[in-house]
Amino acid sequence: MTILGISGSLSMQSKTELVIQKALEFASGQDESIHTDLITLSNSDLVFCDGRNPDSYTGDTRTALDKIADADALIVGSPIYRGTYSGAFKNLFDLIPNDALKGKVVGIIATGGSDHHYLSIEHQFKPLFGYFNAYTVPGGVYASNRHFTEGTLTDEGVIIRLKNLAEETVRLSVRLNQTYKGPDQPVIKREALIES
């Protein structure tokens, strides 16, 4: 099993990245057959989504899309700006094919300067992954600046929640085995707004 972490922060060695790495450590520590990988948007040169077929992207964008498609489950996170995930994080999910996450399990992490934005997990992240017909782990982990000391995650409550999130991501992924039996979205035909 491969669990892919995605850090939606554009800061180098961000708190978001550190928290996701901790969750990935907990995931890989459960069984030697679990492998982890990490996409950090701070180290990726992704293009802006321009509506083209996802198969036509190249470079770092192609690598990221392939890793997402090949992953069995994801643990994703972003810093919260203006009450939601980063624009870079949203852009990545604008790039992926509509069926790339179908039936996959996604564990969600958010970080912020204060505790004011912890509900962004429920109100911003989960609708995004619902669109892709992914299964989200109930709850999520929110870490604010007060959970870190000199750039290190030190809050035991957050660390325990990360362990639980990682374990549940693995457990659900094994049980569901990337199957999706829910209703599909309607096919919406694209039509030009102006006839030529």
C-alpha positions in Angstrom: 0.0 0.0 0.0 1.2 3.5 -0.9 0.0 6.5 1.1 0.7 9.8 -0.5 1.1 13.0 1.6 0.4 16.3 0.0 1.5 19.6 1.6 -0.3 22.6 0.3 2.1 25.1 1.8 4.5 27.1 -0.4 6.8 27.8 2.6 9.9 25.7 2.8 9.8 23.3 5.8 6.4 24.6 6.8 4.4 23.5 9.8 2.0 21.8 7.5 4.7 19.7 6.0 6.1 18.8 9.4 2.6 17.6 10.6 2.0 15.6 7.4 5.4 14.0 7.7 4.6 12.9 11.3 1.3 11.4 10.1 3.1 9.5 7.3 5.6 8.2 9.9 2.7 6.8 11.9 1.2 5.3 8.8 4.3 3.5 7.6 5.1 2.3 11.1 1.9 0.2 11.2 3.2 -2.4 8.7 6.3 -2.9 6.6 4.1 -3.2 3.4 3.0 0.4 3.8 5.1 2.8 1.8 4.8 6.6 1.9 5.6 9.5 -0.4 5.2 13.2 -0.1 4.4 16.0 -2.6 5.4 19.4 -1.2 4.1 22.2 -3.3 7.0 24.4 -2.1 9.3 22.1 -4.1 7.1 21.5 -7.1 6.8 23.6 -10.2 3.2 23.0 -11.0 1.5 24.9 -13.8 -1.8 26.7 -13.3 -4.8 24.7 -14.4 -5.9 25.9 -17.8 -8.6 23.4 -18.6 -6.7 21.2 -20.9 -6.9 17.4 -20.7 -4.9 16.2 -17.7 -3.0 13.7 -19.9 -1.2 16.6 -21.6 0.6 18.0 -18.6 4.4 17.4 -18.3 7.2 18.0 -15.8 6.5 18.3 -12.1 2.8 18.6 -12.9 2.8 15.2 -14.6 4.8 13.7 -11.8 2.3 14.9 -9.2 -0.7 13.7 -11.2 0.9 10.3 -11.6 1.7 10.0 -7.9 -1.9 10.9 -7.0 -3.3 8.4 -9.5 -1.0 5.6 -8.2 -1.5 6.2 -4.5 -3.8 3.9 -2.5 -4.7 6.6 0.0 -3.8 10.2 0.8 -3.0 12.3 3.8 -3.3 15.9 2.7 -2.9 19.2 4.4 -2.8 22.9 3.9 -2.3 26.1 5.8 -5.5 28.0 6.2 -5.7 31.4 4.5 -8.9 33.5 4.6 -10.8 30.5 6.0 -9.8 27.9 3.4 -6.8 26.0 2.0 -4.1 27.6 -0.1 -4.6 28.6 -3.7 -1.7 26.3 -4.6 -3.5 23.4 -3.0 -6.7 24.1 -4.8 -4.8 24.5 -8.1 -3.4 20.9 -7.7 -6.9 19.5 -7.3 -8.1 21.5 -10.3 -5.4 19.7 -12.4 -6.3 16.1 -11.5 -8.7 14.0 -13.6 -12.2 13.8 -12.1 -11.8 10.1 -11.3 -8.3 10.2 -9.8 -9.6 9.9 -6.2 -12.7 7.8 -6.7 -13.0 5.3 -3.9 -9.7 6.4 -2.2 -9.4 7.3 1.4 -8.2 10.8 2.3 -7.1 11.9 5.8 -7.2 15.7 6.3 -4.8 18.0 8.2 -5.0 21.8 8.4 -2.7 24.3 10.1 -3.2 27.9 11.1 -2.0 30.8 13.1 -4.8 30.4 15.6 -7.6 28.0 16.4 -10.2 30.1 14.6 -10.1 28.1 11.4 -10.4 24.5 12.6 -13.8 24.1 11.0 -12.2 24.6 7.6 -11.7 20.8 7.6 -15.4 20.2 7.6 -16.5 23.2 5.5 -13.8 23.5 2.9 -11.7 20.3 2.6 -14.5 17.7 2.8 -16.7 19.1 0.1 -13.7 19.2 -2.2 -13.0 15.5 -1.7 -16.7 14.7 -1.8 -16.7 16.1 -5.4 -14.1 13.5 -6.3 -16.1 10.6 -4.7 -13.3 10.0 -2.2 -13.9 8.7 1.3 -12.7 11.2 4.0 -11.6 10.0 7.4 -14.2 11.3 9.9 -12.8 14.3 11.7 -9.3 15.6 10.9 -6.3 17.2 12.6 -5.9 20.9 13.1 -2.7 22.3 14.4 -2.1 26.0 15.3 1.0 27.9 16.1 0.6 27.2 19.8 1.1 23.4 19.1 4.7 24.1 18.0 7.9 25.0 19.9 10.8 26.4 17.9 9.5 24.8 14.7 8.9 21.4 16.3 5.4 19.9 16.9 5.3 19.4 20.7 1.6 19.2 21.5 0.8 15.6 22.7 -2.9 15.9 21.9 -2.1 16.8 18.2 0.5 14.0 18.0 -2.1 11.5 19.3 -4.7 12.7 16.8 -2.2 12.4 14.0 -1.5 8.8 15.0 -5.3 8.1 15.0 -5.7 9.8 11.7 -2.9 7.7 10.1 -4.2 4.5 11.6 -7.8 5.2 10.4 -6.6 6.1 6.9 -4.8 2.8 6.6 -7.7 0.8 8.1 -10.3 2.3 5.9 -8.2 2.0 2.8 -7.6 -1.7 3.5 -11.4 -2.3 4.2 -12.6 -0.3 1.2 -9.9 -1.4 -1.2 -10.6 1.6 -3.5 -14.1 0.5 -4.2 -16.8 3.1 -4.7 -20.5 2.0 -4.9 -22.2 5.3 -4.4 -23.9 7.3 -7.0 -21.9 8.8 -9.8 -22.1 12.5 -10.7 -24.2 13.4 -13.7 -22.4 13.9 -17.0 -22.5 17.5 -17.8 -21.9 18.3 -21.5 -19.6 21.3 -22.1 -21.1 23.7 -24.6 -19.7 26.9 -26.0 -21.4 29.9 -24.5 -21.3 31.7 -27.9 -22.0 29.9 -31.1 -19.4 30.7 -33.8 
